[in-house]
Amino acid sequence: MAEVSGLTSTTIRRTLRMGWLYLAIGTFISVLLTAILLFRSQHGGAFATTYPLELPVFAVLASTGGLQTFTSDRTKGVFEYLIAYGVRPRTLFVNGLLATMVLTGIILGIALGLGLGLASANGVALTGDLEQSLALYTVPMSFAAALFTTTVGMIWTTVSTPRTGINSPVGLAPMVGIGPTVLVLIVAETLPSSEFYPFTTGAAVAILAVVGVLLAASSRLMGRERFLSPL
């Protein structure tokens, strides 16, 4: 158990080093969006209604470092070494998801702190509706979409020949994660206002359930030979 815990902490530290650029980009775009929304709406109406709905997109982008670390280790044959020492394949997937959760939490903390701070400094009231939107859509959907992105990307990396650039899982998987957030919003906008947040929260739970199913099946879906370095 101590070895697994040590592996997890090491994975998180490496992910923070490798994923700093994604964190920086996600933070910059979220701050830029905040400034634009505050500039366009003197009373903060656009900020209160738009910012919480778009923040999960930045969370997915910022969390890409978790998948980047997994893909790098798979390509370099690190998993072959770890499995030879008794580490279960599922543990490798769990480490990737835990690292993703840390990155997602960081970007949410930074983006919300800066965004709400700028809004408050500009006299925008932090209303109950805004808090409800953040609690029932932004936070759960950010984590759900980020974990879904990483899970799909890890599976993709495992069963395919590693590639670099936009054609790699790191390049394309974020689009997979952004898709559910957009689809949920499109459907939710067609529902009565009383059903908006129950639907979005339920959708986030459903996405997390899919992540759980894929994680549970990971050991059976991916043979150990799949982790061997192609180099």
DACORCOR-V250425 format. One record per backbone hydrogen bond with DSSP energy under -0.5 kcal/mol. NH is the residue of the N-H (numbers start at 0). CO is the residue of the C=O. If there is no record, write none. Layout:
# DACORCOR-V250425
nh,co
NH,CO
NH,CO
This chain:
# DACORCOR-V250425
nh,co
4,0
5,1
6,2
7,3
8,4
9,5
10,6
11,7
12,8
13,9
14,10
15,11
16,12
17,13
18,14
19,16
22,18
23,19
24,20
25,21
26,22
27,23
28,24
29,25
30,26
31,27
32,28
33,29
34,30
35,31
36,32
37,33
38,34
39,35
40,36
41,39
43,40
47,43
48,44
49,45
50,45
50,46
51,46
52,49
53,49
54,50
56,53
57,53
57,54
58,54
59,55
60,56
61,57
62,58
63,60
64,61
65,62
66,62
67,63
68,64
69,65
70,66
71,67
72,68
73,69
74,70
75,71
76,72
76,73
77,72
78,72
79,226
80,76
81,77
82,78
83,79
84,80
84,81
85,82
86,81
90,87
91,87
91,88
92,88
93,89
94,90
95,91
96,92
97,93
98,94
99,95
100,96
101,97
102,98
103,99
104,100
105,101
106,102
107,103
108,104
109,105
110,106
111,107
112,108
113,109
114,110
115,111
116,112
117,113
118,114
119,115
120,116
121,117
122,119
123,118
126,124
130,126
131,127
132,128
133,129
134,130
135,131
136,132
137,132
138,133
140,136
141,137
142,138
143,139
144,140
145,141
146,142
147,143
148,144
149,145
150,146
151,147
152,148
153,149
154,150
155,151
156,152
157,153
158,154
159,155
166,163
167,164
170,164
170,167
171,167
172,168
174,171
175,171
175,172
176,172
177,173
178,174
179,175
180,176
181,177
182,178
183,179
184,180
185,181
186,182
187,183
188,184
189,186
190,187
194,191
195,191
195,192
196,192
198,194
199,195
200,196
201,197
202,198
203,199
204,200
205,201
206,202
207,203
208,204
209,205
210,206
211,207
212,208
213,209
214,210
215,211
216,212
217,213
217,214
220,216
221,217
222,220
225,222
226,223
227,224
